[in-house]
Amino acid sequence: MAKTPLHTFHIPVMGLAYTIDSPIRVAQYGISSVVALADDDLIEKMRNFYSTKFNIPYEEITQKFHDYRAERITSYLNLVDKIVKDKFENFKMELAESKTALENFMTMLPNTSDIKKGFQNLLDDGITFKENIQNYIETHLFPGEIDVNIMTKLDKDNFVKNEQLPIEFNDAHAALRGFANSNLESSVVLSAGMNPRLFGYFENFKDFFPNENNKLKKKIILKVSDFRSAMIQGNFLAKKGLWVSEYRIESGLNCGGHAFATDGLLLGAILEEFKQKKQQLIQTAHDLMIKALQLKNQYFPENPLELKITVQGGVGTAEEHEFLLDEYQVDSVGWGSPFLLVPEATSVDKETRNLLMNAKEDDFYLSNISPLGVPFNTLKGTTNEFLKQKRIHDNKAGSSCPKKFLALSKEYDPHGICTASKKYQDIKLAELENIKNTLSADAFEKSKIKITEKSCLCVGLANASYLENDIQIKGQAQGVVICPGPNLAYFDQEVSLKEMVQHIYQGKSVLRTDRPNLFVKELKMYVDYFINEIETISGEVTAMQLKKWNSFKTNILEGIEYYQNLFSSSFYFKREEEKIKKQFDFYKSELNAIRIPTPELV
């Protein structure tokens, strides 16, 4: 029987630690979430922690094991799967035996849910309640998905001494193998763009190909920022006989973690294109997949497999949630950062959660702290920032780099060095010192900041789980890095899982009252981003840069016009209609006032 999702939202991956055990916390309620597979050391420690907590035998997988990274991941995912299934069985028993438990659970389901209506009918028919409830639960309830995330760019080569290991032992390859060998029947979310070698590695695992019942045991989800990217990546995989089961559209800037800005394409316009061209996306990939499977002499489905479109990034109200489902016919909406304030759902230490609750709009910013060189959403006042600045002040800039997941720069070492490491920064600072006399004081200081502002994300993004669960942290103190989206500025209190779910579905708001509309907020971020791009340009402006800027500006203006037409005829956001209209007009005027420099003016 096909599973009908209980919920119209999901919890996306957050950092390395923040959703590392979210399925154990929320899957029994039918809520799907995503586990990051980047840090096998954290994963092994969490396996130890939960094995102890649930009295499950544990045998450590050390780095002496031949395929330790993949084996750690497989073992942890199998453990999570077992715990979730056990908790779900207990939860079903509780619902069948207690009307109070069932009524409480029903308050966490969408009002439009057919399953909720079915439960209500059983409650209304009190005479046969006990006889029928067990069968209904068995037929209609399923745990949430235990999905996993692999950031495709984190695919570092690995070595034993000076001997490079085969490609399949690269970080992302090993993570994929760990998931593929697990008992899970769920999805891998691929983020950060295309990695052809990694995409090709999927062909080694039969679970990613359809069986004779047209089912996929393991599915592929692509996190994308626009339709073009979806077509390119989806067709690349289809040519290998692989089906993308979901395109997870994320706002380029109004999101947590790494921010991959579009070329000025706004979320609403992107969703509209997916809505209009979904059948094209499906049919093109289906035709390519069939050809590939025929060449492999493998079974192929006559009709296209299921394809979902979901969206995430900056959503904050029940009305915005409903609008996205209704207007763009998406299958689910991702709610990430707000769940950082829900202790039942995410792994966050108390100090960091308090920092998040008290943070204001100006505390959230797009930083350059990521060693990947990609803008990174973060928050002022973290313990990581304090410790990093102290090392800089003591002339000891840089991290000891114990994990090396981001040791991707081969500028000084063929094995790779992380740009946040002390080793790398010492070299760069020495080079800068040698040319100090050729630079102005201001230029020297800016160059120094550019070198030393990088943070150790491998440790900082994992420490919250260690702190929350009293797991010993060894090595150099790095504190906590937190990577919420700017939308969290409008949530200022710790809430229960039930309260957050009711906020999503029923508008029982846990928000501050001064939050801007989702689409207005993203528009502002793109305008600010565009202005900053132009103001910080140095050197000669190229024809390509001018073309990019003009296209960026045009896309934003077209996005504003799209929103103005859409909202003028929509029955959503009527209470804010005049305010939103004025904001669109303001940003349109601000954009039109921007003068893109020409080569003669730079």
Backbone torsions as a table, in degrees:
resi	resn	phi	psi	omega
1	MET	NA	133.8	179.8
2	ALA	-67.5	139.7	179.4
3	LYS	-79.0	131.9	172.2
4	THR	-100.9	115.2	-178.8
5	PRO	-57.1	138.0	178.0
6	LEU	-73.2	-29.8	-170.3
7	HIS	-120.7	156.6	176.8
8	THR	-105.4	15.7	173.5
9	PHE	-132.8	161.5	173.6
10	HIS	-138.5	161.9	177.0
11	ILE	-103.6	111.3	-179.1
12	PRO	-70.2	169.7	175.3
13	VAL	-64.5	142.4	176.6
14	MET	-136.6	115.5	178.8
15	GLY	59.6	-155.8	175.3
16	LEU	-93.7	-34.2	-170.1
17	ALA	-107.9	-27.0	-165.0
18	TYR	-65.6	-27.5	175.3
19	THR	-120.2	20.9	-176.3
20	ILE	-60.7	-29.5	179.5
21	ASP	-127.2	18.9	-178.7
22	SER	-57.5	-38.0	177.5
23	PRO	-59.0	-37.7	178.2
24	ILE	-63.7	-30.9	-177.2
25	ARG	-83.0	-37.4	-167.7
26	VAL	-126.6	-10.4	-172.8
27	ALA	-64.2	-29.8	-179.0
28	GLN	-63.3	-20.3	177.7
29	TYR	-90.4	8.0	-180.0
30	GLY	84.0	9.4	-178.2
31	ILE	-90.0	126.0	179.1
32	SER	-88.4	145.0	178.6
33	SER	-148.5	173.5	-170.9
34	VAL	-128.7	129.1	179.7
35	VAL	-99.6	130.0	176.2
36	ALA	-76.7	136.2	-179.2
37	LEU	-106.2	15.2	-173.7
38	ALA	-72.7	-36.3	-170.0
39	ASP	-110.6	94.9	-178.8
40	ASP	-69.8	-24.0	177.5
41	ASP	-67.9	-46.6	174.8
42	LEU	-60.4	-44.1	-179.1
43	ILE	-59.6	-42.2	179.8
44	GLU	-66.5	-39.5	178.6
45	LYS	-67.9	-36.0	177.4
46	MET	-71.2	-31.8	174.9
47	ARG	-64.1	-42.5	177.2
48	ASN	-61.9	-45.9	-178.3
49	PHE	-59.5	-49.0	-176.0
50	TYR	-77.6	-27.7	174.3
51	SER	-63.0	-42.6	177.8
52	THR	-65.8	-45.2	-177.0
53	LYS	-61.3	-37.6	-176.4
54	PHE	-105.8	15.2	176.5
55	ASN	55.2	48.6	179.0
56	ILE	-110.9	132.6	-179.0
57	PRO	-55.5	139.7	-177.8
58	TYR	-132.0	132.0	172.9
59	GLU	-128.4	121.0	-174.2
60	GLU	-61.9	138.5	171.8
61	ILE	-103.1	102.9	-176.7
62	THR	-86.9	171.6	178.3
63	GLN	-71.1	-3.0	175.9
64	LYS	-79.2	-16.1	177.2
65	PHE	-67.7	145.2	-175.8
66	HIS	-59.2	-45.4	-176.6
67	ASP	-120.8	49.1	-169.0
68	TYR	-59.6	-38.9	-176.6
69	ARG	-62.5	-50.2	179.4
70	ALA	-65.5	-40.6	-178.5
71	GLU	-66.2	-38.3	176.5
72	ARG	-60.8	-44.9	-177.9
73	ILE	-65.6	-45.7	178.5
74	THR	-59.2	-46.3	-177.2
75	SER	-64.7	-39.9	179.5
76	TYR	-67.6	-44.1	-179.1
77	LEU	-64.4	-37.8	176.6
78	ASN	-64.8	-37.8	177.5
79	LEU	-65.4	-46.7	178.6
80	VAL	-59.0	-43.5	179.3
81	ASP	-58.8	-45.2	-179.8
82	LYS	-64.4	-46.0	-178.5
83	ILE	-63.8	-43.8	179.8
84	VAL	-61.2	-44.8	-178.9
85	LYS	-64.5	-40.8	178.5
86	ASP	-64.8	-45.0	179.8
87	LYS	-64.7	-36.1	-179.8
88	PHE	-67.1	-41.8	177.7
89	GLU	-61.3	-42.5	178.1
90	ASN	-65.2	-37.3	-179.7
91	PHE	-68.0	-40.7	177.3
92	LYS	-61.3	-40.8	178.9
93	MET	-63.1	-40.5	179.0
94	GLU	-63.6	-43.1	-179.9
95	LEU	-64.1	-38.1	-177.5
96	ALA	-70.7	-27.8	-174.3
97	GLU	-98.7	-15.4	-174.2
98	SER	-132.4	116.0	176.1
99	LYS	-64.9	-33.6	179.2
100	THR	-63.2	-44.6	178.3
101	ALA	-62.1	-41.7	179.9
102	LEU	-65.4	-43.7	179.8
103	GLU	-63.7	-38.8	176.3
104	ASN	-63.9	-41.9	179.3
105	PHE	-63.6	-40.0	-178.6
106	MET	-62.2	-29.6	178.5
107	THR	-69.1	-11.7	179.2
108	MET	-99.8	7.0	179.7
109	LEU	-105.5	151.8	178.5
110	PRO	-60.6	144.8	178.6
111	ASN	-63.3	-24.4	-178.9
112	THR	-85.1	-2.0	-173.6
113	SER	-69.8	127.1	175.2
114	ASP	-66.5	-32.5	178.9
115	ILE	-66.2	-40.9	176.7
116	LYS	-61.3	-42.4	178.7
117	LYS	-63.6	-37.8	177.9
118	GLY	-64.2	-42.2	176.5
119	PHE	-61.3	-41.5	-178.4
120	GLN	-63.2	-38.7	177.8
121	ASN	-62.4	-39.8	178.9
122	LEU	-66.6	-39.3	178.2
123	LEU	-65.6	-39.0	-179.6
124	ASP	-66.8	-31.5	179.5
125	ASP	-93.7	69.9	-171.0
126	GLY	-59.1	-28.1	-174.4
127	ILE	-64.5	-44.3	-176.3
128	THR	-102.7	15.3	-176.3
129	PHE	-53.7	-53.2	-173.8
130	LYS	-65.7	-34.4	-178.1
131	GLU	-70.0	-34.9	-172.0
132	ASN	-97.8	-23.6	-171.6
133	ILE	-64.6	-40.2	-177.7
134	GLN	-60.4	-46.0	-179.7
135	ASN	-65.2	-39.9	179.8
136	TYR	-64.1	-42.3	178.9
137	ILE	-61.9	-46.3	-178.5
138	GLU	-62.5	-34.0	-176.0
139	THR	-81.2	-34.3	-167.6
140	HIS	-112.2	-18.2	-177.2
141	LEU	-98.8	136.6	176.1
142	PHE	-138.9	148.8	175.6
143	PRO	-68.8	157.8	175.1
144	GLY	-65.1	159.2	-178.3
145	GLU	-69.8	141.3	172.3
146	ILE	-99.6	79.7	-179.1
147	ASP	-86.5	163.2	-178.6
148	VAL	-130.5	157.4	179.4
149	ASN	-121.8	134.9	170.9
150	ILE	-124.3	120.3	175.0
151	MET	-83.1	112.0	-167.4
152	THR	-61.1	-27.5	-179.0
153	LYS	-73.3	-20.3	-178.7
154	LEU	-87.1	70.5	-174.9
155	ASP	-128.4	51.5	-174.9
156	LYS	-60.6	139.2	170.2
157	ASP	-65.8	146.1	178.5
158	ASN	-122.0	152.8	-172.9
159	PHE	-132.1	150.7	163.5
160	VAL	-112.5	106.9	-169.2
161	LYS	58.3	-117.9	-178.4
162	ASN	-103.2	7.3	-178.0
163	GLU	-98.1	119.3	-179.9
164	GLN	-72.8	132.2	178.8
165	LEU	-76.7	158.8	176.7
166	PRO	-57.4	158.8	-174.8
167	ILE	-55.3	-34.5	-177.2
168	GLU	-64.9	-10.9	176.3
169	PHE	-97.0	3.1	169.6
170	ASN	-58.5	155.8	-171.7
171	ASP	-57.2	-51.8	-177.3
172	ALA	-68.8	-36.9	177.3
173	HIS	-60.8	-46.0	179.9
174	ALA	-64.9	-37.2	177.9
175	ALA	-63.6	-42.6	178.3
176	LEU	-62.5	-43.5	178.8
177	ARG	-62.0	-39.5	178.1
178	GLY	-60.1	-43.1	177.4
179	PHE	-68.4	-45.7	-176.6
180	ALA	-60.9	-33.5	-178.3
181	ASN	-85.8	-2.4	-178.3
182	SER	-81.6	169.9	178.9
183	ASN	-80.4	-6.9	-173.8
184	LEU	-62.4	144.8	167.2
185	GLU	-116.6	84.9	-173.2
186	SER	-154.0	-157.8	-171.8
187	SER	-123.4	151.1	169.5
188	VAL	-104.4	126.2	177.9
189	VAL	-93.9	117.7	179.0
190	LEU	-98.5	123.9	-177.8
191	SER	-124.8	165.4	175.2
192	ALA	77.4	22.3	171.0
193	GLY	96.5	-171.9	-171.1
194	MET	-89.0	135.6	172.1
195	ASN	-125.9	94.3	-173.6
196	PRO	-53.8	-40.0	-179.5
197	ARG	-65.0	-41.7	179.2
198	LEU	-67.9	-42.9	179.5
199	PHE	-60.3	-39.0	178.2
200	GLY	-66.6	-27.9	-176.9
201	TYR	-68.6	-22.0	177.5
202	PHE	-58.4	-29.2	-177.0
203	GLU	-62.7	-15.0	-178.5
204	ASN	-80.6	-5.5	-172.7
205	PHE	-125.1	117.1	-173.3
206	LYS	-65.0	-24.5	-177.0
207	ASP	-63.5	-16.9	-179.9
208	PHE	-89.7	-0.9	178.5
209	PHE	-107.4	149.1	-178.3
210	PRO	-68.5	141.6	175.4
211	ASN	-91.1	-174.5	-174.3
212	GLU	-71.7	-9.1	173.5
213	ASN	-97.6	13.2	-179.6
214	ASN	61.1	34.0	179.0
215	LYS	-113.2	148.0	174.6
216	LEU	-111.4	120.7	177.9
217	LYS	-68.7	-39.3	176.3
218	LYS	-126.3	137.7	-172.9
219	LYS	-117.0	163.3	178.4
220	ILE	-112.8	129.1	172.1
221	ILE	-116.5	131.7	176.4
222	LEU	-107.5	124.0	172.3
223	LYS	-85.3	121.1	-174.7
224	VAL	-132.4	161.5	179.2
225	SER	-109.1	-12.7	178.0
226	ASP	-159.7	171.9	-175.3
227	PHE	-67.8	-40.7	-178.9
228	ARG	-58.2	-44.7	178.9
229	SER	-61.8	-39.6	179.1
230	ALA	-62.9	-44.3	-179.9
231	MET	-62.5	-46.2	-177.1
232	ILE	-63.3	-50.3	-176.8
233	GLN	-71.0	-41.1	-179.6
234	GLY	-63.9	-41.5	179.3
235	ASN	-70.7	-33.3	176.9
236	PHE	-60.1	-44.9	179.1
237	LEU	-70.6	-38.4	-179.7
238	ALA	-61.0	-34.8	178.4
239	LYS	-66.7	-11.7	175.6
240	LYS	-103.5	6.0	-179.9
241	GLY	84.4	16.7	-174.9
242	LEU	-108.9	136.6	-176.5
243	TRP	-104.3	132.8	172.2
244	VAL	-88.8	117.1	-175.1
245	SER	-86.1	-17.2	-179.1
246	GLU	-155.8	137.9	168.5
247	TYR	-106.7	118.0	-175.9
248	ARG	-101.9	98.7	-175.5
249	ILE	-81.8	127.6	-179.3
250	GLU	-123.4	137.3	175.1
251	SER	-55.3	134.7	-177.5
252	GLY	-63.0	-34.7	-176.9
253	LEU	-118.3	-33.2	-174.8
254	ASN	-88.4	62.0	-175.5
255	CYS	-145.4	174.7	174.3
256	GLY	-93.4	168.3	176.5
257	GLY	67.3	-146.8	-179.6
258	HIS	-67.1	137.3	-177.7
259	ALA	-110.8	118.6	179.1
260	PHE	-108.8	91.1	-175.9
261	ALA	-63.0	140.1	172.4
262	THR	-77.6	-179.3	175.2
263	ASP	-84.1	47.5	179.3
264	GLY	85.7	4.2	178.7
265	LEU	-76.0	125.8	-177.9
266	LEU	-90.7	155.9	-170.2
267	LEU	-56.5	-44.8	-177.9
268	GLY	-61.2	-43.7	179.5
269	ALA	-65.6	-36.9	177.9
270	ILE	-64.5	-46.0	179.2
271	LEU	-63.3	-37.0	178.2
272	GLU	-61.9	-40.5	179.3
273	GLU	-65.3	-41.8	176.7
274	PHE	-62.5	-40.6	179.8
275	LYS	-61.9	-44.5	-177.6
276	GLN	-72.9	-30.1	-171.7
277	LYS	-113.7	15.1	-177.1
278	LYS	-59.0	-43.1	-179.4
279	GLN	-64.0	-35.9	175.9
280	GLN	-63.0	-42.8	178.7
281	LEU	-60.2	-44.6	-178.5
282	ILE	-67.5	-50.8	-173.0
283	GLN	-67.3	-41.6	179.5
284	THR	-60.4	-46.9	-179.4
285	ALA	-66.8	-39.0	-179.9
286	HIS	-61.7	-46.3	-179.4
287	ASP	-61.5	-42.8	179.5
288	LEU	-67.2	-39.1	-178.6
289	MET	-65.9	-42.1	179.9
290	ILE	-60.2	-46.1	179.4
291	LYS	-58.8	-43.5	-178.7
292	ALA	-65.6	-42.9	-178.6
293	LEU	-68.9	-34.1	175.9
294	GLN	-64.2	-42.7	178.2
295	LEU	-64.0	-29.6	178.9
296	LYS	-85.3	-2.7	-174.7
297	ASN	57.5	39.4	178.9
298	GLN	-110.3	159.8	176.4
299	TYR	-59.7	141.3	175.4
300	PHE	-134.2	142.5	179.2
301	PRO	-77.1	139.9	179.7
302	GLU	-70.4	-35.8	-178.6
303	ASN	-110.1	154.8	-179.7
304	PRO	-59.3	145.5	174.8
305	LEU	-76.8	168.8	-178.7
306	GLU	-63.7	139.3	175.4
307	LEU	-133.1	125.0	179.8
308	LYS	-105.5	149.5	171.5
309	ILE	-118.0	123.8	177.9
310	THR	-127.8	167.5	-176.2
311	VAL	-143.4	149.8	177.6
312	GLN	-156.5	160.4	177.2
313	GLY	119.7	94.6	172.1
314	GLY	88.1	2.7	-179.7
315	VAL	-70.7	136.7	-173.7
316	GLY	-142.5	-7.2	-179.1
317	THR	-131.9	160.2	177.1
318	ALA	-62.2	-35.5	-179.6
319	GLU	-67.6	-41.8	177.0
320	GLU	-63.7	-41.0	178.2
321	HIS	-58.9	-49.9	-178.5
322	GLU	-65.4	-39.2	179.8
323	PHE	-60.4	-44.7	-179.5
324	LEU	-63.7	-40.9	178.5
325	LEU	-66.3	-41.5	-173.8
326	ASP	-79.8	-52.5	-174.7
327	GLU	-69.3	-41.0	-174.0
328	TYR	-107.4	0.9	176.2
329	GLN	53.4	37.7	176.8
330	VAL	-75.8	158.7	-175.6
331	ASP	-88.1	-23.9	179.8
332	SER	-161.5	155.9	178.0
333	VAL	-121.0	129.3	-179.6
334	GLY	-82.6	128.0	173.3
335	TRP	-116.5	106.7	-176.4
336	GLY	-102.2	-82.5	-170.9
337	SER	-52.3	-39.6	178.9
338	PRO	-56.5	-28.6	-179.7
339	PHE	-74.4	-8.9	173.2
340	LEU	-66.1	-18.0	178.1
341	LEU	-98.5	14.1	178.4
342	VAL	-116.5	96.7	-176.7
343	PRO	-58.1	-27.1	179.3
344	GLU	-71.7	-14.6	-171.7
345	ALA	-112.6	-30.2	-172.6
346	THR	-132.7	160.1	-178.2
347	SER	-98.4	100.1	-179.0
348	VAL	-138.8	133.7	176.8
349	ASP	-72.3	157.8	-173.5
350	LYS	-61.1	-42.8	-178.0
351	GLU	-61.8	-42.8	-179.6
352	THR	-69.4	-39.4	178.7
353	ARG	-64.2	-38.2	175.9
354	ASN	-64.0	-39.0	177.0
355	LEU	-60.5	-43.3	179.7
356	LEU	-64.4	-40.7	-178.2
357	MET	-64.9	-35.0	-174.7
358	ASN	-93.2	-3.7	-176.1
359	ALA	-73.6	143.1	177.3
360	LYS	-108.5	176.6	-176.1
361	GLU	-51.8	-45.4	-175.4
362	ASP	-70.4	-12.3	180.0
363	ASP	-81.2	-18.8	179.0
364	PHE	-94.1	130.7	-176.7
365	TYR	-152.0	158.1	177.0
366	LEU	-90.1	113.1	-169.6
367	SER	-107.4	174.7	174.1
368	ASN	-112.8	27.0	-172.9
369	ILE	-80.1	-13.5	-176.2
370	SER	-76.0	131.1	175.3
371	PRO	-63.8	-14.6	178.3
372	LEU	-74.2	-12.9	-179.0
373	GLY	78.1	16.8	178.5
374	VAL	-108.7	136.7	178.1
375	PRO	-51.9	141.5	-170.3
376	PHE	-134.1	121.3	179.2
377	ASN	-74.0	127.1	179.6
378	THR	-149.5	-166.6	-169.4
379	LEU	-137.5	140.8	177.1
380	LYS	-72.0	148.3	172.2
381	GLY	90.8	10.3	-179.9
382	THR	-72.8	157.6	177.0
383	THR	-65.6	-30.8	177.3
384	ASN	-63.0	-43.9	-179.6
385	GLU	-63.3	-41.4	179.3
386	PHE	-61.2	-48.0	-177.7
387	LEU	-68.5	-36.2	178.5
388	LYS	-64.4	-45.6	179.9
389	GLN	-65.3	-33.7	177.7
390	LYS	-64.7	-41.4	178.5
391	ARG	-65.5	-39.2	178.0
392	ILE	-62.8	-44.6	179.8
393	HIS	-62.1	-33.9	-179.3
394	ASP	-88.5	11.9	-177.8
395	ASN	57.5	38.4	177.7
396	LYS	-129.0	41.3	-174.4
397	ALA	-59.0	146.4	174.8
398	GLY	103.9	159.0	-178.7
399	SER	-96.5	154.6	175.3
400	SER	-69.8	-16.1	174.4
401	CYS	57.2	63.2	-177.3
402	PRO	-75.3	-26.1	-173.1
403	LYS	-100.1	-32.7	173.1
404	LYS	62.5	22.6	177.3
405	PHE	-65.9	-27.9	-179.5
406	LEU	-106.3	22.0	177.6
407	ALA	-80.3	71.7	-171.3
408	LEU	-106.3	-15.1	-179.9
409	SER	-79.2	126.4	179.3
410	LYS	-109.4	23.0	-179.4
411	GLU	-62.1	-36.9	-176.0
412	TYR	-122.0	-6.4	-177.0
413	ASP	-153.6	125.1	-179.2
414	PRO	-63.5	-19.6	177.4
415	HIS	-78.1	-17.9	-179.6
416	GLY	98.9	139.9	175.9
417	ILE	-132.5	143.7	175.6
418	CYS	-82.9	137.1	-178.5
419	THR	-71.5	-10.7	174.9
420	ALA	-90.5	-4.1	-175.3
421	SER	-79.3	153.8	176.2
422	LYS	-62.4	-38.8	-179.6
423	LYS	-57.0	-47.3	-178.5
424	TYR	-70.3	-45.6	-175.9
425	GLN	-68.4	-32.7	175.2
426	ASP	-60.5	-43.3	179.7
427	ILE	-64.3	-47.1	-177.5
428	LYS	-65.1	-39.9	-180.0
429	LEU	-68.5	-34.7	177.2
430	ALA	-66.7	-41.7	177.1
431	GLU	-62.7	-40.8	179.1
432	LEU	-65.2	-39.7	179.9
433	GLU	-62.5	-34.8	-178.8
434	ASN	-67.9	-23.1	-179.1
435	ILE	-112.1	14.6	-175.6
436	LYS	-56.3	-39.1	-176.6
437	ASN	-68.3	-16.4	-179.2
438	THR	-92.7	-3.5	-176.0
439	LEU	-114.9	152.1	171.5
440	SER	-71.2	162.8	179.7
441	ALA	-60.4	-39.0	-179.6
442	ASP	-66.8	-44.4	180.0
443	ALA	-64.3	-38.1	178.7
444	PHE	-63.5	-45.4	-177.7
445	GLU	-65.6	-40.5	178.3
446	LYS	-63.9	-39.6	178.6
447	SER	-65.8	-38.1	179.6
448	LYS	-66.0	-44.1	179.0
449	ILE	-62.0	-39.9	-179.7
450	LYS	-60.6	-33.8	179.4
451	ILE	-75.9	-47.2	-168.5
452	THR	-90.0	-8.2	-176.1
453	GLU	-75.3	-12.6	-179.7
454	LYS	-65.6	139.0	-178.7
455	SER	-111.4	154.5	176.0
456	CYS	-80.0	92.8	-178.2
457	LEU	-72.9	-32.2	-177.1
458	CYS	-56.9	-42.5	179.3
459	VAL	-86.7	-45.9	-174.6
460	GLY	-61.6	-35.4	-179.0
461	LEU	-82.8	-6.5	179.5
462	ALA	-103.8	-23.1	-169.3
463	ASN	-63.9	-26.7	-177.5
464	ALA	-58.9	-40.4	179.4
465	SER	-67.4	-40.3	177.8
466	TYR	-61.0	-44.4	-178.3
467	LEU	-67.5	-43.0	-178.7
468	GLU	-63.2	-36.9	-173.9
469	ASN	-102.7	12.2	178.7
470	ASP	55.3	41.9	175.4
471	ILE	-94.3	132.4	-175.3
472	GLN	-60.6	134.5	175.5
473	ILE	-105.5	119.8	-178.4
474	LYS	-101.2	161.7	174.3
475	GLY	85.5	-167.6	-177.2
476	GLN	-61.3	135.2	180.0
477	ALA	-67.9	125.1	179.7
478	GLN	-118.4	-13.0	-177.3
479	GLY	69.0	-159.9	-176.2
480	VAL	-115.6	132.9	168.2
481	VAL	-101.8	131.7	176.9
482	ILE	-120.6	142.8	-172.5
483	CYS	-130.0	53.9	-179.1
484	PRO	-74.8	158.3	170.4
485	GLY	-76.2	158.5	-178.8
486	PRO	-62.5	-17.0	178.4
487	ASN	-60.7	-24.1	-177.2
488	LEU	-68.8	-14.9	178.4
489	ALA	-58.7	-22.2	-174.7
490	TYR	-99.9	3.9	173.5
491	PHE	-112.7	121.6	-170.5
492	ASP	-131.1	24.4	179.0
493	GLN	-148.6	149.3	173.4
494	GLU	-73.5	133.8	-178.4
495	VAL	-133.0	161.1	177.4
496	SER	-79.5	164.6	177.0
497	LEU	-60.4	-43.3	180.0
498	LYS	-60.7	-42.3	-179.7
499	GLU	-64.8	-40.5	-179.7
500	MET	-68.6	-40.4	179.4
501	VAL	-65.8	-40.0	177.4
502	GLN	-68.0	-30.4	173.6
503	HIS	-62.7	-41.9	-178.2
504	ILE	-67.5	-41.7	-172.1
505	TYR	-95.2	-36.6	-167.4
506	GLN	-117.2	1.7	177.1
507	GLY	71.4	18.5	174.5
508	LYS	-78.0	82.4	-161.7
509	SER	-64.9	138.3	171.2
510	VAL	-115.7	20.4	-175.4
511	LEU	-92.5	157.4	159.9
512	ARG	-68.5	157.7	-174.3
513	THR	-84.0	-11.5	-172.0
514	ASP	-99.9	24.2	-177.7
515	ARG	-77.5	133.4	176.6
516	PRO	-76.6	158.6	175.9
517	ASN	-58.4	144.7	-180.0
518	LEU	-48.3	-48.4	-174.0
519	PHE	-75.6	-32.1	176.5
520	VAL	-68.6	-42.7	179.8
521	LYS	-59.9	-46.2	180.0
522	GLU	-64.8	-40.5	178.1
523	LEU	-58.3	-47.1	178.5
524	LYS	-57.7	-42.5	-178.9
525	MET	-63.6	-38.6	179.0
526	TYR	-70.8	-37.7	177.2
527	VAL	-64.9	-46.4	177.9
528	ASP	-60.7	-41.4	179.2
529	TYR	-61.8	-43.3	-179.0
530	PHE	-64.6	-45.5	179.4
531	ILE	-61.2	-43.5	179.9
532	ASN	-63.6	-38.9	178.7
533	GLU	-59.1	-42.9	-177.8
534	ILE	-73.8	-42.1	-175.6
535	GLU	-70.0	-27.2	-175.7
536	THR	-98.6	5.6	179.2
537	ILE	-65.7	139.1	175.7
538	SER	-133.3	150.4	-178.6
539	GLY	84.3	-167.5	-174.6
540	GLU	-77.9	136.1	176.4
541	VAL	-83.9	125.5	-178.1
542	THR	-91.3	162.9	176.8
543	ALA	-60.7	-36.0	179.1
544	MET	-65.4	-40.4	178.9
545	GLN	-64.7	-43.3	178.4
546	LEU	-61.4	-42.1	178.7
547	LYS	-62.3	-41.7	179.8
548	LYS	-63.7	-46.1	-179.7
549	TRP	-62.7	-44.9	179.8
550	ASN	-63.3	-40.4	178.0
551	SER	-65.8	-41.4	179.0
552	PHE	-58.8	-48.7	-179.1
553	LYS	-63.9	-44.4	179.9
554	THR	-60.8	-43.2	-178.9
555	ASN	-63.8	-39.7	178.8
556	ILE	-66.0	-45.4	-179.9
557	LEU	-61.7	-39.6	177.6
558	GLU	-67.3	-34.5	176.7
559	GLY	-64.9	-40.2	177.7
560	ILE	-63.0	-44.8	179.4
561	GLU	-61.9	-40.0	177.8
562	TYR	-60.3	-46.5	179.6
563	TYR	-62.6	-42.6	-178.5
564	GLN	-60.6	-42.0	178.4
565	ASN	-68.5	-40.8	-177.2
566	LEU	-65.6	-49.6	-174.3
567	PHE	-73.7	-22.1	179.1
568	SER	-68.8	-23.2	-178.4
569	SER	-111.9	-0.6	-177.9
570	SER	-92.3	148.2	176.0
571	PHE	-90.6	2.2	174.8
572	TYR	-84.0	156.4	173.9
573	PHE	59.4	28.6	-177.3
574	LYS	-67.6	-32.9	179.4
575	ARG	-64.3	-25.9	-178.3
576	GLU	-106.7	8.0	-167.9
577	GLU	-53.8	-50.5	-177.2
578	GLU	-66.5	-41.4	179.1
579	LYS	-61.9	-46.1	-179.6
580	ILE	-64.4	-41.1	179.2
581	LYS	-59.5	-44.9	179.1
582	LYS	-63.8	-37.7	179.7
583	GLN	-67.0	-41.1	176.3
584	PHE	-61.5	-43.7	179.7
585	ASP	-63.0	-39.5	-179.7
586	PHE	-62.7	-48.5	-177.3
587	TYR	-70.7	-28.4	175.0
588	LYS	-65.8	-43.8	177.8
589	SER	-65.0	-41.0	179.9
590	GLU	-62.4	-40.9	178.8
591	LEU	-66.5	-44.3	-179.0
592	ASN	-64.5	-23.6	179.3
593	ALA	-81.5	-13.9	-179.3
594	ILE	-74.8	127.1	177.4
595	ARG	-103.5	114.4	178.8
596	ILE	-72.1	125.4	-177.0
597	PRO	-65.8	149.4	173.2
598	THR	-103.8	164.8	179.5
599	PRO	-53.5	-30.6	-177.6
600	GLU	-73.0	-23.4	-175.6
601	LEU	-92.3	-5.6	-176.4
602	VAL	-101.7	NA	NA
